[in-house]
Amino acid sequence: MTLVIVAILLLTYILIATESVTKVNKAAVAIFAGTVGWVLYICYGTDFVMSRHPHEYMHFLDGMVANSIAVKQYIASNIFLKYVGRASEVVLFLLSTMTIVEILNNNGCFDFISQLLKTKNSRRMLWMLSIVTFILSANLDNLTTTVMMLIIMHKVIPSRRQRMIYGSAILLAANCGGVLTVIGDPAGLVLWNMGAVTPTNYSLAVFVPCLIAWIIPTWWLGFSLPDHVETEWIVMPFRGDDTNLNVWQRLLMLFVGIGGLWFIPTFHNITKLSPFLGALCVLSVLWVVNEIFNRKLMNVDEMMQRRMPRVLQYGVIQMVFFVMGMMLALGVVKETGALDQFASFLNKTVGNVWV
């Protein structure tokens, strides 16, 4: 059964990697793999539990008769919930950070980005978009940053071909910037939650590879652009006399949001509590500030639009389900012992973590 569960995980990776070909949503594939994997695991639970958790299982029985029902109860309450908790930590962190970004975006805290793009030089435009995306992705998260920057770029660049080039640069910068910090990418966040890395050591280890993976392809993309780029200037959005936040209010909200995200690793080191609790703390403070700054809105509909962050959109829900499914799938493979065996094999044959 271990081989079947591992095969399901490998097939899942293949389907995710070929999503553009198969047209099957990766979130659906991940959720399917996670659920089916645990169903198969619990059906053959006795063998797995006795080989991996014999002493804990005997303590759980405490004199009760060992049967299939007892094994399933042990798996459900002592093994499965452990992985659900770990996955939930990551999901709650992602929801919190994405809500923070949505509040900032709804209040126009990122409107300054479009004003930085007033240039006709195509390569300067490329690097400005790329640098801003890289910085934002390292501080926020790569999915939200990608969507936000693509929307801004789409409004500035009218040419479809040039949009494809600039969009590629944005995707590249968002992924490289997100990988640079533990809060910028779900993979780094998972490693941090597991205690496998610290924020500082993680960033230092991947700093040079991230820069190389970002700068060289971006420089190469510049040769695909003409000397000058046609642009459509963006006027700062008018939100109405009763809805417009002034500059200092936007800066304060930006400071609370971005500064709070940077404070989360410190919060974790001081309290030893899960990082998602720090993210929820930052979200609550920013939400209160948002309520205070928008309390005088005259239009009720406008107030409701500002007060209710639109974070539960389709793309975000997909990411949440994808992360939950993959963590559950990896968890069940780990419980079979396959990951430990594979790690031991690599340690004996390769022996170099960088390879």
N, C-alpha and C positions, 0 to 999 in steps of 0.2 A: 504493500500500500504506500510505502514511502516513495517508491519510484513513480507511482501514479500521481501523488501530490506534487512531487518535484516536476514531473512532466507538465502538470497543469500550470505551474508557475512559469516554466520556460515558454510554454505556448502563449501565456499571457503577455510575456515580454515581447514575443514575436508579433502578436496582434497589435500591441501598443506601438511598436516601432513601425509597423506598416499601416497605421491608421489612415494615412492619406490614400492608400491603395484599397484597403478593405472597406473604408467608409464606416467602420464600426467604432463607436465612441469609446475612447480609452477608459472613461469612468465606468461605463457599463461592464467592460471586460474586467477591470480591477475588482469591482464589487462582486461579480460572478465568481472570480477566482477565490476571493476571500471567503465567501459563504460556502461554496462547494468544498473548498479545502477543509474547513472546520467540520462540515457535516461528515466527510469521509474520515477525518481524524477521530471524531467521537464514536463513529460506528466501529472502529477498530481500536478503541481507546484502551482496552486492557493491556495489549502488548506495548503500546507507547508509554503508558503510565508506569508499568512495572519495570520498564527498561530505563526510564528517565527520572521518575519520582517515586521509587519504592518506599523509602522511609517516610516521606511526607504523606503518601497515601495510607500507609499503615497507621500513622498518627491521626489522620482524618477519620479512618474507620472507628478507632477507639472501641474495639470489641464488637462492632457490627459485622454482619455477614457480608463478605465480599461478593458482590454480584454485578451484573451489567448496569443496574440502576445506580448503584453506589459509585461506580466508575464514572458514569455520565454526570452525576451530581458533583463529583470531585473536579472533573474537567471544567464544567460550567462555572463553578464558583471559585476555583483556585488557579486555573490556567487561562481559560478564555477571557475572564474579566480583567486579568492583568494586561493583556494585549489591547483590549477595548479601552482601558484607562490610558495606556500610552498613546494610542491613536487619537483619543479624545483630547488629550493635551495639545497635540499638534493642530487638530481641527479648531479648537477653541482659540488657539494663538492666531491662526490664519484668519478666522472670522473677526477677531478683535482688531488686528492690524489693518485688514481691508476696510473695516468700518471706520477706523481712524482716517484712512486715506480718503474715503468717500465723504466724510464730514468736511475735511479740508478742501476737497475739490468742489463740493456743493457751495462753499462759502467763497469761492474764487481765490483761494490761497495759492493756486498754481497758475493764475492768469499771467503772471510775469513771464512765464516761459515763452509764450507766443510773441511777447515783445522783444525777446532776445534774438529772434530769428529774422530780423530786418536786414537782410543782406542778399545781394544778387550773385555773390560768389558761391558756386555750387559746392566746392570742397570745404569752404568755411562753414556753409550750412550743414554739410555732412558731419563735420567734427563737432559743431555746436550741438546738434541733435544727439550725437553719440555720447558726448561728454555729460550732458544733462541727464540722459537716460541712464548712463553708468552710475552716476552719483545717486540719483533717485532710487534706482533699483537696489543699491547697496544699503540704503537707509529704510526703504519701504519693503516691497516684495516685487519679484520680477513680473508676475502676471499683471498686477494692477498697473505697474509702471509701463509695461508694454502697451496695454490697452489705451492708457491715457496719452502716451506719446504718439501712438499711431493716429489717434483722433486729432491731436494738434497738428501733426504732419499732414494729414489728409486735408485739413482746412487751408494750409499754407501752400502746398504743392499741387497745382492743377494737373500736371502731366502724369498719365497713368504709368508710363515706363519709369519715370523718375521716382514715382511713389514706391514702386517695387524695389528700387535700389535703396532709397532712404529707409523703407520699411525693413529691409534685410539688415541694415546697419543698426536700426533700433532693436530688433530682435537679438542681434549679436551682443550689443552693449547691455541689454537688460539681463540676458543670461549670465554674462561674465560678471556684471556688477552684482547680481543676486548671489552668485557663488562666493563672492568675496567675503560676505559676512554670514553669521549663523542665522540672522533674521531675514535674509534676503531670498532664501530658497528653501523649499520644504525639505530637501535632502540634508542641508546643513542644520536645519531646525531639529530634524529627527536625531541626528548625531549628538546635538547639544542636549536634547531631552534625555537621551540614553546615558549621558555623562561620558561619552566617548571622546569629546573634545571640549576645550575651553574657547570662548570667543576670540581671545587674543592670539593664542597659538594657532587656531584654525585660520584666521585671517593672514597671519604671517606665513603660514605654510603654502597658501594658495595665491598669495599676492602676485608673485612674478608670473606663474602660469596664466593667471587671469588677465594680466596686462598683455602678455604675448598673444593669447588667444583673441583678445579684443582689438589691439592696435594693428597687428599685421593684416588681418582680413579687411578691417575698415580702411586702411591705407590702400589696399588693393581695389576695393570698391570705388575709391575715388577716381580711378582711371576710366571707369564706365560712365562718368558724368561729363557733360560739356563744361566749358569754362563758366558759363552763366546759366542761372536757373530762373525760370519764370515763377514768380510768387504772387500770392494774393494776400495782401496785408490784412491782419486781423485787428479789428478795433476792439478795445477792451469792452467786454460785454456789459450792457446796461441792464441792471437788475431792478430798476425802479427807484424812485426817491426814498421809498419806505423799506427797501430791501438791501440797499447797498452798504456793505461794511467798508469802513475807511481803512486806510493803509495800516495804521498801528494795530487795529483789531485783527486784520489778516496776519500780520507779522506775529502777534501774540499767539494766535491759534496755531500758526506754523511752528512756533517755538515750542509750544506745549506738545504738539503732536510728534514732531521729529525728535525734539529733545527727550520726550518721554520714551520713545522707542529706543533711543541710545541708552537710556537709564535702565532698561530692562535687564541687561546682563549684570549690572551692579546690584539691582534689586535681588536677582537670583543668588548672587554671591553672598549678600548680607543675610538674607532670610532663609536660604536653601529651599524656598518654595518653588513650585513649578513656574517656568517663565510665563505661561499663559495668564497666571494671576497678576503678574506685573503688567501685562498687556491690557487686561481688564481694568486695572487701576488707572492706567493712562487714558484708556477710553472713557472711563467715567468722568475724569477731570475735564477732558476735552469736551465731552457731551454737555457738562454743566456750563462751561464757558460758551459753548454754542447756544445754549438756551438763553443765557444772559444777554449775549450780543444780539440775538434775534427776537427778544421779548417784545419789542415795540412794533413788530411787523403788523401792518393794518390788514393785509389780505390774509384771511384764514387759510385759504388753499396754499398760498405761498409759504405760510408758516409751517403747515403740515409737511410740505415738500422739503423744507429745510430740517425740520425736527426728526423726520423719519429717514435715516440713511438708507440709500438704495443698494445696500451691500448684497442682498439676497437675489442677485441677478443670475442669469443662466450660467455664465462662465465661472462665477465663484462657486456655485453649487456643484458644478462639474469637478472643480478642483477638490472640494471638500470630500466628495464621494470617491474620487480617485485616490486621494491620500489615505482615506479610511480603508478602502479595499486593498490597496497595496500593503499597508501595514499589517492588516489581518492575514493576508496571504503570506507575507514574509514570516509572520509570527507562527503560523501553523507549520511552515517548512522548518523553522528553527526547532519547534517542539518535536519534530520527527528525528532530530539529530543529524539531518543531512548537512546543514550549514556548518556544524562543528566538525564533521568528518571532512568536508571540503576545505575548511580552513586549515585543518591539520595536514591535509595532503599538500596544499599550497605552501605551507610553512616548511615542510620537509623537502619538497622538490624545488621551490623557488627561493624562499627564505629572505626575500627582499620586498618590503611593503610597497616601495615606489614602483616596482615592476608590476 
